[in-house]
Amino acid sequence: QVQLVESGGGLVQPGGSLRLSCAASGSIFSIAAVGWYRQAPGKERELVAGITRGGTTNYADSVKGRFTISRDNAKSTVYLQMNSLKPEDTAVYYCNLALTYWGKGTLVTVSS
């Protein structure tokens, strides 16, 4: 059984930084692609960043140059470093494993 637990969300001022973490249980983490998604109020869930098992990354245009996704297979954990945060980054951020498993999300609020 796979479980994903996100952490690291919170309230931050515009221009600030946060680092999200997603810890996975189960044995498939190291062989699966992982993604961070977000859902803002009234909007659909969207892909923010993804990373393959080999470390290839991709990003939404809206976060390129500001966000960095990384993974530590030994710890079964994926990270999302978010810099230069903007109010429009406010959303619940979800971790996804293998396009199948979802965490419960962590709220990021960017506001002064």
Sequence and secondary structure as in RCSB ss.txt:
>XXXX:A:sequence
QVQLVESGGGLVQPGGSLRLSCAASGSIFSIAAVGWYRQAPGKERELVAGITRGGTTNYADSVKGRFTISRDNAK
STVYLQMNSLKPEDTAVYYCNLALTYWGKGTLVTVSS
>XXXX:A:secstr
   EEEE  EEE TT  EEEEEEE SS GGGS EEEEEE TTS  EEEEEE TT  EEE TTTTTTEEEEEETTT
TEEEEEE S  GGG EEEEEEETTTEE   EEEEE  
